Amino acid sequence: MILVTVIPGSVDDVGEETVTTVALKDVTKVFRDGTVAVDSINLDVNDGEFMVLLGPSGCGKSTVLRMVAGLEEPTTGAVMLNGELANDLPPRDRKIAMVFQDFALYPHMSVGDNIAFPLKLAGVEPAPRGERVTDVASALGIGDVLPRRPSQLSGGQRQRVAMGRAIVRRPGLFLMDEPLSNLDSGLRAELRAEISGLTRELGVTTMYVTHDQAEALTMADRVAIMRKGVLQDVGTPTQVYNRPATLYVAAFLGSPRMNLLEASVYVHLDRYVTLTLGDQALYLPWDDIRSRAVAHYHGERIVVGMRAEALTPVAPDSPGDVLHGRIRYLEHHGHESLAFLDIGATAIMVDEIGALPDGDTPTGQRGLRRFSQVMQRLTVRTSREPASTSADHNRTSVLADPGRHHRRPAELAVRLAPYPAVTAGHSLAIKVRMDALHFFDDRGDRIDVGWR
């Protein structure tokens, strides 16, 4: 693990615990080859908050961290620390400790000397320096290995040493760039609990970068999800999971992934809104507040999202909103089984690595890939909806354009009991919780009213 340690100008400065807030104002980073790594990001991190930047490789999350640390200069925009512009502030003056994915401890030093190194450089006297090292090592569970060299430690212990070297300075801001990605899954789970607990106990503002949604949802006070340099959604783990702002966020979070189905909308005023999925249909009650928003897409196609927890196997003749399908295949996970059903609907495929099909706009908000067949635009509208405009035409044309490999028969993921008494080919009836459905337009933006 590489640690960027800010060496303050005085001993007293090292001993003081500082409170740091971070604000990014329209921050953009364009590299010399023209690559837009970060595109107009606005993000605030509060005092003592644990903020996780989540996204796939290459989405710009590490670049954001490096700009906050002062290791990269923003092309445009402002990086604010404690309300003051920090664009030209050198890293040593930002009271920041930054930990990268690849740790690098001094091999010729003991664990204790590695942890104490930034304090020694700052001129802290041996006695208080030793006390602080002992306290930090005890908190991290490595108090008994202080005399050892890094080569005598396990990967998890070396990770703790690098964390201790950051913590011992009592910085105002922790920046962590995938610090657990090189560890096995069991150790990752253990350390992420320790890291989140320790940073909250210290009250230190933390920005943590990861591509692992489990880390993000379990550690964060808030999650900022990025795609191709663009901020897609910001909120608490509960908010971004239960009410994702974009189709991309909906597809990115959750295991198994959210079922995303193409649906045609038909409005029956004062009764219900029909969502046609292939040869089957769901009925959104008119008294559901979301029905008014969905009704604006009468005669058009939208994307309906449903997580596995919103689907329950029932008897074939059960009343209510029930979908019927045939099991294509099963996955057994010990504590549960997943059945993947063919319900005769069409699935929507979302780009997983952030690249957009040729011709799409690079805003990052167009999470929906183009469909593989030309879909005729339906012109029937409700009396409430205004006549078509050029902007409306542009919105629907994304669905109308041909593409490749972006539509396929839906495989509806449904949770079952472990090792159920069904196999591939069996028929299943699935009851749908209508209040747990998600709706997105053809650009991948959430369809909802007062949703966050």
C-alpha positions as CSV (number, residue, x, y, z in Angstrom):
1,M,0.0,0.0,0.0
2,I,1.4,3.4,-1.0
3,L,0.8,6.1,1.6
4,V,0.9,9.7,0.7
5,T,1.6,11.4,4.0
6,V,1.2,15.1,4.5
7,I,4.1,16.4,6.6
8,P,2.9,19.5,8.5
9,G,5.1,22.4,9.4
10,S,5.2,22.0,13.1
11,V,4.9,19.5,15.9
12,D,1.8,21.2,17.3
13,D,0.2,20.9,13.9
14,V,0.7,17.1,13.9
15,G,-0.9,16.8,17.3
16,E,-4.1,18.7,16.4
17,E,-7.1,16.8,15.1
18,T,-8.6,18.8,12.2
19,V,-12.1,18.6,10.8
20,T,-12.3,18.6,7.0
21,T,-15.1,19.1,4.6
22,V,-14.7,18.6,0.8
23,A,-16.6,20.3,-1.9
24,L,-16.1,19.7,-5.7
25,K,-17.7,22.5,-7.8
26,D,-18.1,21.7,-11.5
27,V,-14.8,19.8,-11.5
28,T,-13.5,18.5,-14.8
29,K,-10.3,16.6,-15.6
30,V,-9.2,16.2,-19.2
31,F,-5.8,14.5,-19.8
32,R,-3.4,15.6,-22.5
33,D,-4.5,13.0,-25.0
34,G,-8.1,14.4,-24.8
35,T,-9.5,11.8,-22.4
36,V,-12.2,13.2,-20.2
37,A,-11.6,11.4,-17.0
38,V,-14.0,13.5,-14.9
39,D,-16.9,15.5,-16.3
40,S,-18.4,18.4,-14.3
41,I,-18.7,16.7,-11.0
42,N,-20.4,18.5,-8.1
43,L,-20.1,16.7,-4.8
44,D,-20.1,17.7,-1.1
45,V,-18.6,15.6,1.7
46,N,-19.6,16.6,5.2
47,D,-17.6,16.7,8.4
48,G,-16.9,13.2,9.7
49,E,-18.8,11.6,6.8
50,F,-17.7,8.3,5.2
51,M,-18.3,8.9,1.5
52,V,-17.7,6.0,-0.9
53,L,-17.1,6.6,-4.6
54,L,-18.4,3.6,-6.5
55,G,-18.1,2.6,-10.1
56,P,-16.3,0.3,-12.6
57,S,-12.7,0.6,-13.6
58,G,-12.0,3.7,-15.6
59,C,-15.0,5.6,-14.4
60,G,-12.9,8.4,-12.9
61,K,-13.3,7.8,-9.2
62,S,-9.6,7.5,-8.5
63,T,-8.9,10.7,-10.5
64,V,-11.4,12.5,-8.2
65,L,-9.5,11.2,-5.2
66,R,-6.2,12.4,-6.7
67,M,-7.5,15.8,-7.3
68,V,-8.7,16.1,-3.8
69,A,-5.3,15.0,-2.6
70,G,-3.5,17.5,-4.9
71,L,-1.8,14.8,-7.0
72,E,-3.8,15.9,-10.0
73,E,-4.9,19.4,-11.0
74,P,-8.4,19.9,-12.2
75,T,-8.7,21.2,-15.7
76,T,-11.7,23.3,-14.7
77,G,-13.7,23.8,-11.5
78,A,-12.9,24.2,-7.9
79,V,-11.7,21.8,-5.2
80,M,-12.7,23.3,-1.8
81,L,-11.4,22.1,1.5
82,N,-13.0,23.6,4.7
83,G,-14.6,26.2,2.5
84,E,-11.3,27.4,1.0
85,L,-10.1,27.0,-2.6
86,A,-7.5,24.3,-2.7
87,N,-6.7,24.0,-6.4
88,D,-3.2,25.4,-5.9
89,L,-2.6,24.1,-2.4
90,P,0.3,21.6,-2.4
91,P,-0.5,18.1,-1.0
92,R,1.6,18.6,2.2
93,D,-0.6,21.5,3.2
94,R,-4.0,19.7,2.9
95,K,-3.8,17.7,6.1
96,I,-4.6,14.5,4.1
97,A,-3.5,10.9,4.4
98,M,-4.0,8.9,1.2
99,V,-3.9,5.1,0.9
100,F,-3.6,3.4,-2.5
101,Q,-4.4,-0.1,-3.6
102,D,-0.8,-1.3,-3.7
103,F,0.8,-0.9,-0.3
104,A,4.5,-0.2,0.1
105,L,6.0,-0.4,3.6
106,Y,9.6,0.3,4.3
107,P,11.1,-3.2,4.4
108,H,14.1,-2.4,6.5
109,M,12.0,-0.8,9.3
110,S,10.0,-2.6,12.0
111,V,6.2,-2.3,12.1
112,G,6.5,0.3,14.9
113,D,9.0,2.4,12.9
114,N,6.8,2.3,9.8
115,I,3.9,3.6,11.7
116,A,5.9,6.2,13.5
117,F,7.7,7.4,10.4
118,P,5.5,10.5,9.6
119,L,5.7,11.6,13.2
120,K,9.4,11.2,13.3
121,L,9.8,13.4,10.2
122,A,7.5,16.0,11.8
123,G,9.8,16.1,14.8
124,V,7.5,14.6,17.4
125,E,9.4,13.6,20.6
126,P,10.1,9.9,21.1
127,A,7.9,9.5,24.2
128,P,4.6,10.9,22.8
129,R,5.5,9.3,19.4
130,G,5.7,5.9,21.0
131,E,2.5,6.3,22.9
132,R,0.6,7.3,19.8
133,V,2.0,4.3,17.9
134,T,1.0,1.9,20.6
135,D,-2.5,3.3,20.8
136,V,-3.0,3.1,17.0
137,A,-1.5,-0.4,16.8
138,S,-3.7,-1.7,19.6
139,A,-6.8,-0.2,17.9
140,L,-5.9,-2.0,14.7
141,G,-5.0,-5.3,16.4
142,I,-1.4,-5.3,15.5
143,G,0.1,-4.3,18.9
144,D,1.9,-7.6,19.3
145,V,3.8,-7.3,16.0
146,L,5.4,-3.9,16.4
147,P,9.0,-5.3,16.5
148,R,8.5,-7.4,13.3
149,R,9.5,-6.5,9.8
150,P,6.8,-6.2,7.0
151,S,8.2,-9.4,5.4
152,Q,7.2,-11.3,8.5
153,L,3.5,-10.2,8.3
154,S,0.5,-11.5,6.5
155,G,-1.2,-9.4,3.8
156,G,-3.9,-8.3,6.3
157,Q,-1.4,-7.3,8.9
158,R,0.6,-5.3,6.4
159,Q,-2.7,-3.6,5.4
160,R,-3.2,-2.7,9.0
161,V,0.3,-1.3,9.3
162,A,-0.3,1.0,6.3
163,M,-3.6,2.1,7.8
164,G,-1.9,2.8,11.1
165,R,0.7,4.9,9.4
166,A,-2.1,7.0,8.0
167,I,-4.1,7.2,11.2
168,V,-1.2,8.0,13.5
169,R,-1.0,11.5,12.0
170,R,-4.6,12.3,12.9
171,P,-5.3,13.8,9.5
172,G,-8.3,15.9,8.7
173,L,-9.2,13.7,5.7
174,F,-8.6,10.1,4.8
175,L,-8.5,9.2,1.1
176,M,-8.6,5.5,0.4
177,D,-8.3,4.1,-3.1
178,E,-9.5,0.4,-3.1
179,P,-7.3,-0.5,-0.1
180,L,-8.8,-4.0,0.2
181,S,-8.9,-5.2,-3.3
182,N,-5.7,-7.3,-3.0
183,L,-7.0,-9.3,0.0
184,D,-9.1,-12.4,0.1
185,S,-12.9,-12.1,0.6
186,G,-12.9,-13.2,4.2
187,L,-10.2,-10.7,5.2
188,R,-11.9,-7.9,3.2
189,A,-15.1,-8.4,5.1
190,E,-13.2,-8.2,8.4
191,L,-11.2,-5.2,7.5
192,R,-14.0,-3.2,6.0
193,A,-15.8,-3.4,9.3
194,E,-12.7,-2.3,11.2
195,I,-12.0,0.6,8.8
196,S,-15.6,1.9,8.9
197,G,-15.8,1.5,12.7
198,L,-12.4,3.1,13.3
199,T,-13.0,6.1,11.1
200,R,-16.3,6.8,12.7
201,E,-14.8,6.5,16.1
202,L,-12.1,9.0,15.2
203,G,-14.7,11.2,13.5
204,V,-12.4,11.7,10.4
205,T,-13.9,12.7,7.1
206,T,-13.2,9.8,4.7
207,M,-13.5,9.4,0.9
208,Y,-13.2,5.7,-0.1
209,V,-12.9,4.5,-3.7
210,T,-14.1,1.0,-4.6
211,H,-15.7,-1.0,-7.5
212,D,-17.2,-3.5,-5.0
213,Q,-20.8,-2.7,-4.2
214,A,-20.8,-4.8,-1.1
215,E,-18.1,-2.5,0.4
216,A,-20.0,0.6,-0.7
217,L,-23.4,-0.5,0.7
218,T,-22.0,-1.7,4.0
219,M,-19.4,1.0,4.8
220,A,-20.8,4.2,3.5
221,D,-22.7,7.0,5.1
222,R,-23.4,8.1,1.5
223,V,-22.5,6.6,-1.9
224,A,-21.6,8.5,-5.0
225,I,-21.9,6.3,-8.1
226,M,-19.9,7.2,-11.2
227,R,-20.0,6.2,-14.8
228,K,-17.6,7.3,-17.5
229,G,-16.5,10.4,-15.6
230,V,-20.1,11.5,-14.8
231,L,-21.8,11.4,-11.4
232,Q,-24.9,9.2,-11.7
233,D,-26.4,9.3,-8.2
234,V,-25.6,10.3,-4.7
235,G,-27.4,9.2,-1.6
236,T,-27.4,6.9,1.4
237,P,-27.0,3.2,0.6
238,T,-30.7,2.7,1.2
239,Q,-31.6,5.6,-1.2
240,V,-29.4,4.5,-4.1
241,Y,-30.5,0.9,-3.8
242,N,-34.2,1.4,-3.3
243,R,-34.7,4.4,-5.6
244,P,-31.8,4.6,-8.1
245,A,-31.7,7.8,-10.2
246,T,-30.7,6.2,-13.4
247,L,-31.0,2.9,-15.2
248,Y,-27.3,2.4,-14.9
249,V,-27.4,2.7,-11.1
250,A,-30.3,0.3,-11.0
251,A,-28.4,-2.3,-13.0
252,F,-25.1,-1.8,-11.2
253,L,-26.4,-2.3,-7.6
254,G,-27.8,-5.5,-6.4
255,S,-27.2,-9.3,-6.6
256,P,-28.8,-10.8,-8.5
257,R,-29.1,-7.8,-10.8
258,M,-32.3,-6.0,-11.2
259,N,-34.6,-7.4,-13.9
260,L,-35.0,-4.7,-16.6
261,L,-37.8,-5.3,-19.0
262,E,-39.1,-3.4,-22.0
263,A,-42.8,-2.5,-21.4
264,S,-45.5,-0.7,-23.5
265,V,-47.6,1.7,-21.6
266,Y,-51.4,2.0,-22.0
267,V,-53.5,4.3,-19.9
268,H,-57.0,3.6,-18.7
269,L,-58.0,6.9,-17.1
270,D,-59.1,6.8,-13.5
271,R,-58.7,3.0,-13.5
272,Y,-55.1,1.8,-14.0
273,V,-52.0,1.9,-16.3
274,T,-51.3,-1.3,-18.2
275,L,-47.6,-2.3,-18.6
276,T,-47.4,-4.9,-21.4
277,L,-44.5,-7.2,-21.1
278,G,-44.5,-9.3,-24.3
279,D,-47.7,-11.4,-24.1
280,Q,-48.3,-10.6,-20.4
281,A,-49.3,-7.5,-18.5
282,L,-49.1,-5.8,-15.1
283,Y,-51.6,-3.2,-13.9
284,L,-50.4,-0.1,-12.0
285,P,-53.4,1.1,-9.9
286,W,-54.5,4.7,-10.7
287,D,-54.4,5.5,-6.9
288,D,-50.6,4.8,-7.0
289,I,-49.0,8.2,-7.2
290,R,-46.5,6.9,-9.7
291,S,-49.2,6.1,-12.2
292,R,-49.5,9.8,-13.2
293,A,-45.9,10.0,-14.1
294,V,-45.9,6.8,-16.0
295,A,-49.1,7.8,-17.8
296,H,-47.2,10.5,-19.7
297,Y,-45.6,7.6,-21.7
298,H,-49.0,6.3,-23.0
299,G,-48.4,4.5,-26.2
300,E,-44.7,4.4,-25.8
301,R,-42.1,2.0,-24.5
302,I,-40.4,2.4,-21.1
303,V,-38.1,0.2,-19.0
304,V,-39.6,-1.6,-15.9
305,G,-37.2,-2.7,-13.2
306,M,-38.0,-5.3,-10.6
307,R,-35.6,-6.8,-8.1
308,A,-35.7,-10.5,-7.1
309,E,-37.0,-9.6,-3.7
310,A,-40.1,-8.1,-5.3
311,L,-41.1,-11.4,-6.9
312,T,-42.7,-14.3,-5.0
313,P,-43.6,-17.8,-6.4
314,V,-47.4,-18.4,-6.1
315,A,-49.9,-20.9,-7.3
316,P,-50.7,-20.6,-11.0
317,D,-54.3,-19.4,-10.4
318,S,-53.4,-16.8,-7.8
319,P,-55.1,-13.4,-8.1
320,G,-53.3,-10.1,-8.6
321,D,-50.4,-9.1,-10.7
322,V,-48.9,-12.5,-11.6
323,L,-46.4,-13.4,-14.4
324,H,-46.1,-16.9,-15.8
325,G,-42.9,-18.3,-17.1
326,R,-40.8,-21.4,-17.7
327,I,-37.5,-22.0,-15.9
328,R,-34.6,-21.8,-18.2
329,Y,-32.0,-22.7,-15.6
330,L,-31.3,-22.7,-11.9
331,E,-28.4,-21.5,-9.8
332,H,-27.8,-23.0,-6.3
333,H,-26.1,-20.8,-3.7
334,G,-26.5,-22.9,-0.6
335,H,-28.7,-20.5,1.3
336,E,-31.0,-20.0,-1.7
337,S,-31.5,-20.9,-5.3
338,L,-32.1,-18.5,-8.2
339,A,-34.5,-19.5,-11.0
340,F,-34.3,-17.7,-14.3
341,L,-37.6,-17.6,-16.1
342,D,-38.6,-17.1,-19.7
343,I,-41.7,-14.9,-19.5
344,G,-41.9,-14.0,-23.2
345,A,-40.7,-10.4,-22.5
346,T,-37.7,-8.5,-23.7
347,A,-34.7,-7.7,-21.5
348,I,-32.8,-4.4,-21.6
349,M,-29.1,-4.6,-21.5
350,V,-27.1,-1.9,-19.8
351,D,-23.5,-1.1,-20.6
352,E,-21.4,-2.4,-17.7
353,I,-18.1,-0.7,-18.3
354,G,-19.2,2.8,-19.1
355,A,-18.6,2.8,-22.8
356,L,-21.5,4.1,-24.9
357,P,-22.5,2.7,-28.4
358,D,-21.2,4.8,-31.3
359,G,-23.3,7.9,-31.8
360,D,-24.7,8.1,-28.3
361,T,-24.1,11.3,-26.3
362,P,-21.2,11.1,-23.8
363,T,-23.1,12.5,-20.9
364,G,-23.1,9.3,-19.0
365,Q,-26.9,9.6,-18.4
366,R,-27.8,7.5,-21.4
367,G,-27.6,4.2,-19.6
368,L,-29.9,2.5,-22.0
369,R,-28.3,0.7,-24.9
370,R,-29.9,0.9,-28.3
371,F,-32.3,-1.9,-29.2
372,S,-31.4,-4.4,-31.9
373,Q,-34.6,-3.9,-33.9
374,V,-36.3,-0.8,-35.3
375,M,-39.3,-0.2,-33.0
376,Q,-42.2,1.7,-34.5
377,R,-43.1,4.8,-32.6
378,L,-46.6,4.7,-31.3
379,T,-48.4,8.0,-31.5
380,V,-51.4,7.5,-29.3
381,R,-51.3,9.9,-26.4
382,T,-53.5,10.9,-23.5
383,S,-55.5,14.1,-23.6
384,R,-53.3,15.5,-20.9
385,E,-50.0,15.1,-22.9
386,P,-49.0,17.9,-25.3
387,A,-48.3,17.3,-28.9
388,S,-44.9,16.0,-29.9
389,T,-42.0,18.3,-29.8
390,S,-38.5,18.0,-31.3
391,A,-37.1,17.3,-27.8
392,D,-39.7,14.5,-27.3
393,H,-38.7,13.1,-30.7
394,N,-35.1,13.0,-29.7
395,R,-36.0,11.2,-26.5
396,T,-37.9,8.4,-28.3
397,S,-35.5,8.1,-31.2
398,V,-33.0,6.3,-28.9
399,L,-35.4,3.4,-28.8
400,A,-36.2,3.7,-32.5
401,D,-32.6,3.4,-33.7
402,P,-31.3,-0.1,-34.6
403,G,-28.4,-1.5,-32.7
404,R,-26.7,-4.8,-31.9
405,H,-26.9,-7.2,-28.9
406,H,-28.9,-4.7,-26.7
407,R,-32.2,-6.6,-26.6
408,R,-32.6,-10.3,-25.7
409,P,-35.3,-12.5,-24.3
410,A,-35.8,-11.8,-20.6
411,E,-34.5,-14.2,-18.0
412,L,-36.4,-13.1,-14.9
413,A,-34.3,-13.8,-11.8
414,V,-36.5,-15.2,-8.9
415,R,-35.3,-16.3,-5.5
416,L,-36.4,-19.7,-4.4
417,A,-35.8,-21.9,-1.4
418,P,-32.5,-23.9,-1.4
419,Y,-32.6,-26.8,-3.8
420,P,-36.3,-26.5,-4.7
421,A,-38.2,-29.4,-6.1
422,V,-38.2,-27.9,-9.6
423,T,-35.8,-28.1,-12.6
424,A,-35.3,-26.5,-15.9
425,G,-38.4,-26.6,-18.0
426,H,-40.9,-26.4,-15.1
427,S,-43.5,-23.6,-15.1
428,L,-43.7,-21.0,-12.4
429,A,-46.2,-18.3,-11.5
430,I,-44.6,-15.2,-9.9
431,K,-46.5,-12.5,-8.0
432,V,-45.1,-9.0,-8.5
433,R,-45.1,-6.4,-5.8
434,M,-46.3,-3.4,-7.8
435,D,-45.1,-0.9,-5.1
436,A,-41.5,-2.2,-5.6
437,L,-41.3,-1.6,-9.3
438,H,-38.9,1.0,-10.9
439,F,-39.6,2.9,-14.1
440,F,-37.1,4.5,-16.5
441,D,-37.4,6.4,-19.7
442,D,-35.5,5.6,-22.9
443,R,-32.6,7.8,-21.8
444,G,-32.2,5.8,-18.6
445,D,-33.6,8.5,-16.3
446,R,-35.9,7.5,-13.5
447,I,-39.7,8.1,-14.0
448,D,-41.1,9.2,-10.7
449,V,-42.6,12.1,-8.8
450,G,-40.8,13.6,-5.8
451,W,-38.7,10.5,-5.7
452,R,-35.8,11.6,-3.5
